[in-house]
Amino acid sequence: MEYWSYVLAVICGFLLGLLFFGGLWLTVRKSLGSKRPWLWFLVSMVSRTGVTMAGFAWISGGSAVRLLCCVAGFALAKLVVLLLTRQPAKEGEPCI
């Protein structure tokens, strides 16, 4: 039965990662045309970090293994968001 709590921790970590990195992507896009980009970044950082840390604490429930599973899901979400938001290279630009 413990196995399912680890699977659930990975899924929840993935969802937290989507929220965190997707929110960061939206913040960057919204702040580009804003008169006060610092406000976008400040509010976004505080809210994304607060939700993520509270989620990690709640999901782990004091278990180091569940916390590691949650962080693994979070890292996987970062890769997914990077792939989904990647801009295609323009002709003549080096691919890094």
N, C-alpha and C positions, 0 to 999 in steps of 0.2 A: 504494500500500500504506500510505502514511503516513496517508491518510484514515481508515482503520479504527482506528488508534491514537488518533485524536482522538475518534471515536465511542465507543470503549471508555473513554476518559478521562471523557467526559460521563456515561456510564452509571455508572462507578465513583464519580464525584463525587455523582451522584444517590443512590446507595446509601449513601455516607458521610453525606449530608445527612439521609436517612431515619433512619439510626442516631442521628445527633447530635440532630436536632430531635424525633424520636420519643422518644428517651431523656430529653430535657428535659421533654417533656410527661408522661411516666411519673413522672419525679422530682417534678414539682410535685404530681401527684395522690397519690403515696405520702407525700410529706412533710406534706400537710395533716392527716393523722391520726396523725402520728408525734410521739413525745415529744422526739426530737432531729432536727428538720428540717435543721439545719445540717449534720449528718453526711451526710444524703441528698444535699444540694446539693454538699458538698465532694467526696465520692467520685464522684458523677456528673460534676461538672465536670472533675475531673482525668482520669477515664477517657475521657469523650467527647472532650475536647480532645486527649488523647494519641493516641487511635486515629485521630482525624481528621487531625491533623498528620502522623502517620506515614504514613497513607494518601495524603495529598497528596504527600509527599516520594517515596514509592515509585512512585505512579502517574505523576508528572511525569517522573521519571528525569532531572531536570536540564533538561527542555525547558519553556521559558516558555509555549509555545503549549498543550502538554498540561496545564500547571498552570491556565491560563485556562479551558480546556475543563472541567477538573475542578471549578473554582470555579463555572462556569456551571451544571453539573449540581447542585452543592451548593445554589445559590440557587434553582433550580427545585424541589428537594426541599422547601425551606423553604415555598414557596408551596403545594405539595401538602399538607404537614402542616398549614399554617394552614387550608386549606379543609376538610380532613378532621376537624379538631378544633374547628372553630368552633361555638360555642354559639348556638342561635337566640335572637334578641332577644325578651325578654318584652314583653308588651303594656304600653304606656305608657312603655317605655324608649326613649330616643333611639337611633337607628342611627348609629353613628359609623364 
